[in-house]
Amino acid sequence: MAKFGGDTLENLVILDFGSNSARLAINRISAKGKFKEIKRIKETTRLAEGMGRENGGKKMLDPQAVERTLKAVKYFTKVYQNYPHSQVCAIATAAVREAENSASFLQAVKQMTGADVQVLSGQDEAYYDYLGVTNSLPLNDCLIVDMGGGSCELILVKNKKAQHLTCIPYGAISLTERFGADKVMTAQQLFKFQSFIQKKYQQLGWLEQAREVPIVLLGGCNRTIARVQKERLHQKNLEQIHGFKIPAQDFAAIYTALLGKNSQERKQVAGMEQNRADIILGGMTPVIMLVQQMNSSHVIFSESGAREGFMHTFLKNRTN
């Protein structure tokens, strides 16, 4: 049990409101201030639903998406109340930070949990991704790619230091809605999709510095591809993907196979997470383009990202 300024903290509870999923992570805190996750629950809430469609230039949280998310919060509170000496923290990412009507959602979460939701900026999210990866994988140089539901963070790491932190405000859900990637895309749709992403990458002059460095992938769509590859290799422990590597040609082969399938057919692919089958190409397309552009030989998957980076910072600040 850890002591922080006279306070006893045994469990750190994190509520993580992503654009596709809401997560509860309960972490046991050691006497030395280290953390170990002891329980994790994920609910698919699609908080970013509808935000990729044209809506007069405004991005708004859909009432049904908010209702789904608050239902998950109610469930989470029943779970973490069984863990004593806890502190509850809450973070939110792209959907909440971009929506013009997020204030009422944030107030509802506060009333239910007592926690003020920290809405991460794109730079915050990228920085916490950097901390989460570099504290858990033995890499000096890498390009971190966090493909979320509503945004994509890119971080160039050289000698374990973050050289560039960028957030592109488009993710698997918004790109799927924008380019019809839930269905079998036409050649025209795919070309428009690729051209759109290429323009975003061209605005990042620093990307040339990332050529041939390892690419570390975060986010639910990327984790799904790791599980698909494990199934292809007949490996067990599908959920254990931290540090798992896939050759670039295998990543491309999975992408190519999925391109010809509709959403229902994708669900039949071994290892596919059912509630990501419709958005998987929306998430994969920007990643495969980056892998090819950077001439990467392989990709590496990380289970540690912004949430873990946030916890590192939170505990460090408590001890100072």
C-alpha distance (Angstrom), angle and dihedral (degrees) to the residues before:
residue distance angle dihedral
M1 . . .
A2 3.80 . .
K3 3.79 126.8 .
F4 3.79 118.4 -148.0
G5 3.78 115.3 -178.9
G6 3.79 91.0 -31.5
D7 3.80 93.5 -46.2
T8 3.78 121.2 116.9
L9 3.79 115.0 -135.0
E10 3.77 118.1 178.9
N11 3.80 101.5 159.7
L12 3.78 131.6 30.1
V13 3.80 112.0 -156.4
I14 3.81 117.1 -158.9
L15 3.78 123.2 -166.4
D16 3.80 108.1 -164.1
F17 3.80 117.9 -167.1
G18 3.77 107.7 -164.2
S19 3.79 127.7 173.6
N20 3.81 93.4 -103.6
S21 3.81 104.9 21.4
A22 3.77 141.4 27.3
R23 3.79 114.1 -143.3
L24 3.77 137.5 -165.0
A25 3.80 115.5 -156.9
I26 3.81 120.4 -178.4
N27 3.80 114.2 -165.0
R28 3.78 127.5 -167.7
I29 3.80 110.9 -136.7
S30 3.81 117.5 -144.6
A31 3.81 126.0 -143.7
K32 3.80 87.6 -101.3
G33 3.80 92.4 55.0
K34 3.81 96.0 -104.7
F35 3.79 120.4 137.1
K36 3.79 134.8 -139.4
E37 3.78 123.1 -173.8
I38 3.80 110.3 -122.4
K39 3.80 100.9 170.4
R40 3.79 135.3 20.8
I41 3.80 129.0 179.2
K42 3.79 125.9 -178.6
E43 3.78 127.8 -164.9
T44 3.81 121.0 -173.4
T45 3.79 104.2 -130.8
R46 3.84 104.0 156.3
L47 3.81 92.0 -144.6
A48 3.82 89.3 172.9
E49 3.80 93.1 54.9
G50 3.79 111.2 140.5
M51 3.80 94.8 9.7
G52 3.81 92.9 107.8
R53 3.79 93.0 58.0
E54 3.78 122.6 87.4
N55 3.80 109.1 -92.9
G56 3.77 105.7 165.9
G57 3.81 89.8 -70.3
K58 3.81 91.9 -61.6
K59 3.79 126.2 119.6
M60 3.79 112.2 -149.3
L61 3.80 135.0 174.8
D62 3.79 109.1 -115.1
P63 3.84 112.2 -123.1
Q64 3.80 92.0 -129.7
A65 3.81 91.2 50.6
V66 3.82 89.5 51.2
E67 3.80 90.3 48.7
R68 3.82 91.1 52.0
T69 3.80 91.1 49.4
L70 3.80 95.0 48.3
K71 3.80 89.0 49.3
A72 3.81 87.3 56.5
V73 3.81 90.2 49.3
K74 3.80 90.3 53.6
Y75 3.79 89.4 52.8
F76 3.80 92.6 46.3
T77 3.81 92.9 52.4
K78 3.80 90.8 55.8
V79 3.81 89.4 53.3
Y80 3.80 101.3 46.6
Q81 3.80 94.4 44.0
N82 3.81 86.4 76.4
Y83 3.83 90.9 64.9
P84 3.83 113.8 82.1
H85 3.82 128.1 -147.2
S86 3.79 90.9 27.3
Q87 3.76 135.1 153.8
V88 3.78 118.7 -156.0
C89 3.81 119.7 -143.8
A90 3.78 125.6 177.0
I91 3.79 131.2 -160.3
A92 3.79 132.1 -177.5
T93 3.78 131.8 -167.0
A94 3.82 140.6 -168.8
A95 3.81 104.0 -22.0
V96 3.81 93.6 50.5
R97 3.80 97.0 40.0
E98 3.81 93.2 49.9
A99 3.80 100.0 41.3
E100 3.79 116.2 97.1
N101 3.80 92.2 -149.6
S102 3.81 100.9 49.0
A103 3.84 96.6 113.2
S104 3.81 94.9 84.3
F105 3.81 91.1 48.5
L106 3.81 91.7 51.1
Q107 3.81 90.8 48.7
A108 3.81 91.4 50.3
V109 3.82 91.3 52.5
K110 3.81 90.5 49.3
Q111 3.80 91.4 51.9
M112 3.80 91.4 50.1
T113 3.81 98.8 43.4
G114 3.80 108.1 17.1
A115 3.80 88.6 -126.0
D116 3.78 126.6 123.1
V117 3.79 107.4 -132.8
Q118 3.79 111.9 -126.5
V119 3.80 105.2 -141.8
L120 3.79 105.1 -150.4
S121 3.78 118.6 -140.4
G122 3.79 116.8 -135.2
Q123 3.80 88.8 -102.1
D124 3.82 91.3 49.8
E125 3.78 91.5 51.0
A126 3.80 92.1 48.6
Y127 3.81 91.5 48.4
Y128 3.80 93.1 49.7
D129 3.82 89.4 47.9
Y130 3.80 87.5 54.3
L131 3.81 91.9 51.3
G132 3.80 92.5 45.7
V133 3.80 93.5 52.0
T134 3.80 100.7 39.5
N135 3.81 92.1 47.9
S136 3.79 92.5 53.5
L137 3.83 109.1 31.6
P138 3.84 125.8 57.5
L139 3.81 96.6 -125.4
N140 3.79 127.7 132.5
D141 3.81 96.7 -177.2
C142 3.80 127.1 27.3
L143 3.78 146.8 131.4
I144 3.81 110.5 -121.0
V145 3.81 115.7 -152.2
D146 3.81 117.2 -171.7
M147 3.82 108.2 -173.6
G148 3.78 106.1 -168.8
G149 3.76 131.2 171.4
G150 3.80 95.4 -95.1
S151 3.80 106.4 18.3
C152 3.78 144.2 18.6
E153 3.81 122.2 -135.8
L154 3.81 121.1 -156.8
I155 3.79 121.1 -168.0
L156 3.80 126.4 179.6
V157 3.80 112.2 -152.6
K158 3.81 121.7 -166.9
N159 3.82 121.1 176.9
K160 3.83 87.9 -7.5
K161 3.82 90.8 -60.1
A162 3.81 123.6 116.2
Q163 3.80 106.3 -117.6
H164 3.81 98.6 174.6
L165 3.81 131.5 14.4
T166 3.80 117.4 -169.4
C167 3.79 135.1 170.1
I168 3.82 120.0 -160.2
P169 3.84 107.1 -161.7
Y170 3.80 95.4 -135.0
G171 3.79 127.4 86.2
A172 3.80 143.0 167.6
I173 3.81 96.0 -69.3
S174 3.80 98.5 42.3
L175 3.82 93.0 43.6
T176 3.80 91.5 47.7
E177 3.79 90.9 53.2
R178 3.79 93.1 44.2
F179 3.81 97.1 50.2
G180 3.81 103.8 26.5
A181 3.80 93.1 -113.5
D182 3.81 92.9 153.4
K183 3.81 87.4 78.1
V184 3.80 130.7 43.6
M185 3.80 100.3 -67.7
T186 3.78 119.5 -129.3
A187 3.80 117.5 -126.3
Q188 3.81 87.8 -105.7
Q189 3.82 93.0 53.0
L190 3.79 92.6 47.4
F191 3.80 92.1 48.4
K192 3.81 91.6 50.3
F193 3.80 89.8 47.5
Q194 3.81 93.4 50.5
S195 3.81 92.9 44.4
F196 3.81 90.8 51.1
I197 3.80 92.5 51.7
Q198 3.80 93.4 43.2
K199 3.81 90.0 56.9
K200 3.80 89.8 52.8
Y201 3.80 91.2 51.3
Q202 3.80 92.4 46.9
Q203 3.80 88.7 60.4
L204 3.82 89.1 62.1
G205 3.78 104.0 77.7
W206 3.79 91.4 177.7
L207 3.81 93.1 64.8
E208 3.81 90.1 87.8
Q209 3.81 87.1 68.6
A210 3.81 88.6 61.7
R211 3.79 96.9 61.8
E212 3.81 114.0 133.1
V213 3.82 95.5 -2.4
P214 3.82 117.0 126.5
I215 3.81 113.7 -84.8
V216 3.81 114.9 -138.1
L217 3.79 114.9 -157.9
L218 3.80 126.9 -151.1
G219 3.80 132.2 173.6
G220 3.77 136.7 68.6
C221 3.81 98.2 -82.1
N222 3.79 90.7 51.7
R223 3.80 92.1 47.6
T224 3.81 88.6 52.1
I225 3.81 90.3 56.8
A226 3.80 89.5 52.4
R227 3.81 89.6 54.9
V228 3.82 91.4 47.4
Q229 3.81 89.6 52.8
K230 3.81 91.4 48.6
E231 3.79 88.9 53.4
R232 3.81 90.2 49.7
L233 3.81 88.7 53.6
H234 3.83 91.9 44.4
Q235 3.79 90.6 -121.3
K236 3.79 123.3 158.2
N237 3.82 127.3 -137.7
L238 3.81 94.1 55.7
E239 3.80 91.5 -178.9
Q240 3.80 94.3 56.3
I241 3.78 100.6 85.8
H242 3.81 103.7 133.8
G243 3.80 105.8 127.8
F244 3.82 92.4 4.3
K245 3.84 113.1 148.1
I246 3.80 130.9 -150.2
P247 3.82 124.0 -170.4
A248 3.80 111.6 -118.0
Q249 3.80 91.8 -118.2
D250 3.82 91.1 55.9
F251 3.81 91.1 49.1
A252 3.81 88.3 51.5
A253 3.81 91.7 47.4
I254 3.82 91.9 54.9
Y255 3.81 90.5 47.9
T256 3.80 92.3 48.9
A257 3.80 92.1 49.9
L258 3.81 92.1 50.0
L259 3.82 92.8 49.2
G260 3.80 91.0 71.3
K261 3.81 95.4 49.3
N262 3.78 131.1 84.2
S263 3.79 122.0 -134.7
Q264 3.82 94.6 -89.4
E265 3.80 92.1 48.3
R266 3.80 91.0 49.9
K267 3.80 89.1 56.6
Q268 3.81 88.6 62.6
V269 3.82 92.6 58.4
A270 3.80 109.6 109.9
G271 3.80 110.5 -108.1
M272 3.82 94.5 18.5
E273 3.80 115.4 139.6
Q274 3.79 102.0 -128.9
N275 3.78 97.7 -138.4
R276 3.81 92.3 50.7
A277 3.80 97.6 51.4
D278 3.80 91.9 94.8
I279 3.83 95.7 49.8
I280 3.81 100.6 34.1
L281 3.83 95.1 100.1
G282 3.79 90.9 45.4
G283 3.79 86.7 58.8
M284 3.82 99.4 37.5
T285 3.80 100.3 48.0
P286 3.84 96.9 69.7
V287 3.81 89.9 43.4
I288 3.80 96.9 51.3
M289 3.81 89.4 47.6
L290 3.80 89.5 53.9
V291 3.81 93.6 46.4
Q292 3.81 89.9 53.4
Q293 3.81 94.8 42.7
M294 3.81 92.1 50.3
N295 3.82 91.8 46.5
S296 3.80 89.2 -128.7
S297 3.80 118.5 -178.6
H298 3.82 93.6 -154.6
V299 3.79 145.3 -10.0
I300 3.80 128.5 -124.7
F301 3.81 124.4 -149.1
S302 3.78 125.1 -138.5
E303 3.79 127.6 -164.2
S304 3.79 89.1 -170.5
G305 3.79 115.7 82.1
A306 3.79 143.3 126.0
R307 3.80 95.9 -22.9
E308 3.80 92.2 53.3
G309 3.81 91.1 43.4
F310 3.80 89.1 52.4
M311 3.81 90.3 51.7
H312 3.81 92.1 49.8
T313 3.80 89.2 54.1
F314 3.80 94.5 42.9
L315 3.80 94.1 52.3
K316 3.80 92.6 43.0
N317 3.80 90.2 53.7
R318 3.82 91.2 48.1
T319 3.79 91.8 56.0
N320 3.83 95.3 46.5
